[in-house]
Amino acid sequence: MRSTVRPVAARVSAAPDVLVWVRGLVSLAFVLLVPLLIIGTSLRGLVTDRDLMLRGFRDNQVAKTTGLDDPQLQRIADAFVAYFQGPPGQIQMQVTAFGQSRPLFNDKEITHMEDV
């Protein structure tokens, strides 16, 4: 008996190369995005920390230099927290500084806050 050996056709497939490429891309994205997620979450926590803001007001003597009293500074800290946690909007409010009622921010500051 004679045995016949049939040649096996070589399979050419790009699937393994694509999988290696996709795996590398996902790994790279993971390595880059996880630190950004951690940093972003930490910064958001700092920006929306009312007590940290009030401590900064005290340390920098904001009441003395602006003429705003503690209850107003607490309202301002609450407004900042609400502004950064909520949907885009206005942060303007009326305050009494050195005995005169006035808006907290000027037009330039409001425009800057809209950009933030």
C-alpha positions in Angstrom: 0.0 0.0 0.0 1.1 3.3 -0.9 0.4 6.2 1.5 -0.3 9.5 0.1 0.8 12.5 2.0 -1.2 15.5 1.2 0.4 18.9 1.8 -1.3 20.9 4.4 -2.1 24.4 3.3 -0.5 27.0 5.4 -3.0 29.2 7.1 -2.3 32.8 6.9 -4.2 34.8 9.4 -3.7 38.3 10.7 -5.9 37.7 13.8 -3.0 36.9 16.1 -1.1 40.1 15.1 -4.3 42.2 15.6 -4.8 40.7 19.0 -1.3 41.4 20.1 -1.7 45.0 18.8 -5.0 45.5 20.6 -3.7 44.0 23.8 -0.7 46.4 23.7 -3.0 49.4 23.0 -5.3 48.5 25.9 -2.3 48.0 28.2 -0.9 51.4 27.2 -4.3 53.1 27.7 -4.6 51.5 31.1 -1.1 52.6 32.1 -1.8 56.2 31.0 -5.4 56.6 32.1 -5.3 55.1 35.6 -2.9 57.7 37.0 -4.9 60.5 35.3 -8.1 59.1 36.9 -6.4 59.1 40.4 -5.0 62.6 39.9 -8.3 63.9 38.6 -10.3 62.4 41.5 -7.8 63.8 44.1 -8.0 67.3 42.6 -11.8 67.2 42.5 -11.8 66.2 46.1 -9.5 69.1 47.0 -11.5 71.7 44.9 -14.7 70.7 46.5 -13.5 70.4 50.1 -15.3 73.2 52.0 -13.1 72.9 55.1 -9.9 73.2 53.1 -11.3 76.3 51.4 -12.2 77.9 54.8 -8.8 77.1 56.2 -7.2 78.8 53.2 -9.4 81.8 53.8 -8.2 81.9 57.4 -4.5 81.2 56.6 -4.5 84.0 53.9 -6.4 86.4 56.1 -9.1 86.8 53.4 -11.5 88.4 55.9 -9.1 91.1 56.7 -8.0 91.9 53.2 -11.5 91.8 51.6 -13.7 93.1 54.4 -15.9 90.0 54.3 -17.0 88.4 57.6 -16.9 84.7 58.4 -20.6 84.0 57.6 -20.1 85.5 54.1 -16.9 83.5 53.6 -18.8 80.4 54.5 -21.5 81.2 52.0 -18.8 81.8 49.4 -17.1 78.5 50.1 -20.5 76.8 49.8 -21.1 78.6 46.5 -17.7 77.4 45.1 -18.4 73.8 46.1 -21.8 74.0 44.5 -20.4 75.6 41.4 -17.7 73.0 40.9 -20.1 70.0 41.6 -23.0 71.3 39.6 -23.8 71.9 35.9 -22.2 74.9 34.3 -23.7 78.2 35.5 -23.1 81.5 37.2 -21.3 81.9 40.5 -22.1 85.6 41.1 -23.4 86.7 44.5 -23.9 89.9 46.4 -21.6 90.5 49.4 -21.0 93.3 51.9 -17.4 94.3 51.9 -16.2 97.2 54.1 -19.8 98.2 54.7 -20.8 98.4 51.0 -22.9 95.9 49.1 -21.3 94.8 45.9 -21.1 91.8 43.5 -18.4 89.3 44.6 -16.9 89.0 41.1 -16.2 91.4 38.3 -16.9 90.6 34.7 -13.4 89.4 34.0 -13.5 87.0 37.0 -16.9 85.7 35.9 -15.5 85.0 32.4 -12.6 83.2 33.9 -14.8 81.0 36.0 -16.9 80.1 33.0 -13.6 78.9 31.3 -12.7 76.8 34.4 
